């Protein structure tokens, strides 16, 4: 189990998901979604935050 610093605790406290992301799951999941023509056929020029809700919840 990784050692958490005070800063790590502050970041996780401001992240609704309560954990750091897993690139193999979260990033690849978003890419697969965007590659799916049925699911993403009407999406253009969008930024998809993959941050566990941090930017919305912490006021960034």
ABEGO torsion letter per residue (X at the ends): XBBBBAAAAAAAAABAAGBBBBAAAAAAAAAAAAABAAAAAABBGBBBBBAGGAAAAAGX
